[in-house]
Amino acid sequence: MSKFHDHKGRPIVAVTGAGVVSSLGQGKQDNWDKLTSGVSGIHHIDRFPTEGLRTTVAGTVDFMNVEPRTAAGLSFALADCAAEEAIAESGLGKGDFPGPLFLASPPVEMEWSQRFQLDSEVDDPEIAGYKRLLSAARKNEHEAMYELLMFSRTAERLSDKHGTKGLPISLSTACASGATAVQQGVEAIRRGETDAALCIGTDGSVTTEALIRFSLLSALTTQNDIPEKAAKPFSKDRDGFVMAEGAGALVLESLESATARGANVIATIKGCGEKADHFHRTRSSPDGSPVIAAVNNALNDAGVAVDDIGYINAHGTSTPENDRMEYNSLKEVFGERIHNTPISSNKSMIGHTLTAAGAIEAVFSVLTLQHGKIPPTINYDTPDPDIPLDVVPGKYRDVPVTNVLSNSFGFGGQNACLVLSNDIV
Amino acid sequence: MSDNTTAKQSVWITGIGLLSSLGEGNDAHFKAVSAGKPRNLETERFKPYSIHTLVEPDWSQQISRRDMRQMEPWQQIGTYTAGLALDDANAKDEELCGRMDMIVAAGGGERDEEVDAAILKDGRSANDREALVTERLSNDLRPTLFLAQLSNLLAGNISIVHKVTGSSRTFMGEEGAGISAVQTAHARIASGQSDIVLVGGAFNGEREDMLLLFELGNALHHGDFQPVWSRQGEGSGFTVGSAGAFLVLECADHARKRKATPYAELKSVAADHGPRSPGAAAKRLGSAIASLGSTGKQAVLSGASGCAEVTKEEAELLASNLPDAPVRGYGTVTGHTIESQFPLGIALAALATSKGEFFAPFEASESNSDGTPDSIIVTTVGHWRGEGAALIKPVKDEA
């Protein structure tokens, strides 16, 4: 074991660059200023008509200038923006990134505007449905539409632009995807396959249909009147999450390689843990055992005890079930200590950025470590007495933090946790 | 980027699950591929496209009726096939599945084609299409359909049905997803990070919404069936095939301890991608193959799609770099199975290896094989992006 290897003899993984975009703004400075000031990025949706929808608020990112605006196009633009910031900070060569790309990206399907366009290209009134769309596809060239719809395309464009090496990996573990992208990067470096990895989570998929799908599962809040107050994790009157968009990017490097090139190390990823749940497609095991295992796996992987965790960046979606389950599981792991450990949910301000959430929250965890400042949970007006946590209500707190636990959970039994640290920075 | 070939741990293939147009299970697949002809080729229903349609299994052998109702066909295919692989590896054990890692290559799920068609029809005369979409989707979409569409819910269903919960990752991105899934699973075991990994993919080709996606890229073969290497000029393109292909990969020591019998060793995997300027895909595939560390008498199982340019490039590369190796384009027999294509090729190579045989030619341009190869190279060149290759060898030490 050297100073470049961890308690299990693996290369220590350093963060040398980070970038973020959310409904709060573009870049770390803007996001951090607003996040620590308790500003919400949630607003009424004006991207598409919302008459007749049960939920009419979201944390969409509306300042990216993507034309024509498609979910795939916006997801690329957000990822690219975060990647630019992260790579610039790392000081690694522009356009020649020396490692692979791990991208958490939403599984984006054809948009209704595209279906209607294809439908209109055929005159024969007798052909209907997908036969008609297929007929249009055979009749005219649609290469741009095709490229946009390949699931591999967002990663390919990012890889081509930033010069990452090898076959890029696009992945999805639902709402844990961003954390999984970071985990993939950490593992590749630990296995010695590469000295650097670009890990990104992105989501620009707030569309009518996506909103309706989540709404039909009763996952979204319907508190539309005051959008900034709709996301209220850990509050008694929380009733669902707020869909949102954004991207987070991290440049990971082996500490040894970062040190050798004189890079500024801003944090380390000390540990990752995961555990799948076989209970139900959308609900967690009632005993919380998979979440408990994921947290324990992350702590063990990091070689830290619960006493070493100074702050928890919660998954904290603001759904009745998630927040209760997260508390119950953390209590199992942390015992009474959980009541004195600061825990906050960035989603109270930026909403639930779905595929991007784990990556964005990893970036905010890095900023927490760097600034010794814990961002608050806003809208905590009516605490849930069954969740007696120190949620850092309303206002940021100045507390030096050494280790952060960041939680991400998703549909399909996905649970992933990261431990980020600044103890060797 | 390739895995190093001096891995710490040998990676064995100890379980194979297959379901496709050729039937169900390993024997059915070995026999059908040995016969060298497609089966269950549907030529009328999706005209001008032919499709290698699934032979429906007795689903209840792997999936309860209650769970079946929660899935669309692509998830059913994958969950069923994963179960076959676990059974084949004798790995359906609560403790073992509880620490088993899983990597699934997945696309998107089926849409409700009737709902979409009705909206399109009414949209032609609607004053406000956006309002129409909102109203109709709110009323007509089944709430659970979303879960049957989400890419990671194939893995989610495998966790629920077969209790595989050590870890769960879903890779997306057409053929490349299958390549990355196998490559990552191999790297995990070779490095000592995992003892046992369930890896594979599933694809349902019998869907017009999926055909539409590929037709937009002019990637589909039209008209009468042709074997893959013959699809040049107007005949360019792939014929989709429904299939599930799952593998249980295992560290040799772990397999020995639980007395699991290996089919073959997955020696190495390499992959790359990049723009498809003329010759570029072949160059990357050539480098990938060269990095596998293959020696001796070789044979190639190619997952070539039939998309004219890259398929021709691949054929020329193999003829020039491996002139003595017999090459078989297994897509001729199975159809092109997108995310499943690479795991499927590895499964077929492992079966051939364990039997000490190789397949007879599938078309006139494929040369006869001369005895048993020392190793089999599996290739998959994505129809649009991504190139991958793997090396399969007999397990020398079974003690």
Interface residues (C-beta under 8 A of the other chain):
Chain A: F48 P49 T50 E51 G52 L53 P100 S105 P107 E109 M110 W112 R115 F116 L118 D119 S120 A128 G129 Y130 K131 R132 L133 L134 A137 R138 E141 H142 E143 M145 Y146 E147 L149 M150 F151 S152 A155 E156 S159 D160 K165 G166 L167 P168 I169 S170 L171 S172 T173 A174 S177 T180 Q184 E187 A188 R190 R191 G192 E193 T194 T208 E209 I212 R213 F214 S215 L216 L217 E274 K275 A276 D277 H278 F279 H280 R281 T282 P290 G410 F411 G412 G413 Q414
Chain B: M1 D3 P48 Q70 M102 A106 G107 G108 R111 E113 E114 D116 A117 I119 L120 K121 G123 R124 D128 R129 E130 A131 V133 T134 E135 L137 S138 L141 P143 L145 F146 L147 Q149 L150 S151 N152 L153 A155 G156 N157 S159 I160 K163 V164 T165 G166 S167 S168 R169 T170 F171 M172 G173 E174 G176 A177 I179 S180 Q183 T184 A187 R188 S191 Q193 E208 D209 L211 L212 L213 E215 L216 G217 N218 A271 D272 H273 G274 P275 G382 W384 R385 G386 E387 G388
